[in-house]
Amino acid sequence: MDDEQPPVRRLKLKAKDVVPTDKVARAGDGSAISVQLMHRLNKLAEDKAAGREPEGDAPHPGSPPRLTAIPFRPRRGVPELGPPADVTPAEEAPADESITVQDMLRVAAQQSEPELIAMPKAQRSRRYKDFGIVLAGAGGATAVLLAFFRHEPEMLALGFFGIAFTTMVLGWIIFGAMDKY
């Protein structure tokens, strides 16, 4: 039997299907935001505030009706032909609808404000509880040492030194060497 090659698997990436969510702004339909459009809308707003008729701004025949929405303001979808029947004059937009740099900066600042996130309450470190356990162990070891070696001063001195040394080393490890836990 000859050495057979095992079947080779070829992996391919799945093709991306892009689904557009917004309609594309076409040149001349008035939906693309540009500096010229902003100047034109400002001019229309000034003319409207002064009570003048717009200069040469009639829509072309066959073109869709333009909306009076202004960038950086809530869009209302009100056609230029007049307000809908259910809108009263008090609900209409203010007369001065010109776009200013301050409005654009204010909107940008509102959109870029960081969200406030509630941080959890800071927990008290468990170091003190653990060091209390070490001290309780040292006290217990001292009691056992005194119970068994009460009459031998050399053993008592050696035991006290061992207990004190161990307690200091563990205290240094808990408070000095380790991070807060």
ChimeraX attribute file (.defattr): number of C-alpha atoms within 10 A of each C-alpha:
attribute: neighborCount
match mode: 1-to-1
recipient: residues
	/A:1	3
	/A:2	4
	/A:3	5
	/A:4	6
	/A:5	6
	/A:6	6
	/A:7	6
	/A:8	6
	/A:9	6
	/A:10	5
	/A:11	6
	/A:12	6
	/A:13	5
	/A:14	6
	/A:15	6
	/A:16	6
	/A:17	6
	/A:18	6
	/A:19	6
	/A:20	7
	/A:21	6
	/A:22	6
	/A:23	7
	/A:24	9
	/A:25	11
	/A:26	9
	/A:27	8
	/A:28	8
	/A:29	11
	/A:30	14
	/A:31	17
	/A:32	13
	/A:33	11
	/A:34	11
	/A:35	9
	/A:36	9
	/A:37	15
	/A:38	16
	/A:39	13
	/A:40	14
	/A:41	19
	/A:42	18
	/A:43	17
	/A:44	20
	/A:45	21
	/A:46	17
	/A:47	15
	/A:48	15
	/A:49	14
	/A:50	11
	/A:51	10
	/A:52	10
	/A:53	10
	/A:54	13
	/A:55	9
	/A:56	6
	/A:57	9
	/A:58	7
	/A:59	11
	/A:60	8
	/A:61	7
	/A:62	6
	/A:63	9
	/A:64	11
	/A:65	15
	/A:66	15
	/A:67	15
	/A:68	19
	/A:69	18
	/A:70	19
	/A:71	16
	/A:72	14
	/A:73	12
	/A:74	9
	/A:75	11
	/A:76	12
	/A:77	11
	/A:78	15
	/A:79	14
	/A:80	12
	/A:81	10
	/A:82	8
	/A:83	13
	/A:84	9
	/A:85	6
	/A:86	7
	/A:87	10
	/A:88	9
	/A:89	9
	/A:90	7
	/A:91	8
	/A:92	10
	/A:93	12
	/A:94	11
	/A:95	12
	/A:96	13
	/A:97	19
	/A:98	18
	/A:99	18
	/A:100	12
	/A:101	8
	/A:102	9
	/A:103	13
	/A:104	14
	/A:105	12
	/A:106	13
	/A:107	13
	/A:108	12
	/A:109	11
	/A:110	10
	/A:111	9
	/A:112	9
	/A:113	8
	/A:114	8
	/A:115	6
	/A:116	6
	/A:117	6
	/A:118	6
	/A:119	6
	/A:120	6
	/A:121	6
	/A:122	6
	/A:123	7
	/A:124	10
	/A:125	10
	/A:126	12
	/A:127	16
	/A:128	13
	/A:129	11
	/A:130	14
	/A:131	17
	/A:132	13
	/A:133	12
	/A:134	17
	/A:135	18
	/A:136	12
	/A:137	14
	/A:138	18
	/A:139	13
	/A:140	12
	/A:141	16
	/A:142	16
	/A:143	11
	/A:144	12
	/A:145	17
	/A:146	16
	/A:147	10
	/A:148	11
	/A:149	13
	/A:150	11
	/A:151	10
	/A:152	10
	/A:153	10
	/A:154	10
	/A:155	15
	/A:156	17
	/A:157	12
	/A:158	10
	/A:159	17
	/A:160	17
	/A:161	12
	/A:162	14
	/A:163	18
	/A:164	14
	/A:165	12
	/A:166	14
	/A:167	17
	/A:168	14
	/A:169	11
	/A:170	17
	/A:171	19
	/A:172	13
	/A:173	12
	/A:174	18
	/A:175	13
	/A:176	11
	/A:177	10
	/A:178	10
	/A:179	9
	/A:180	11
	/A:181	9
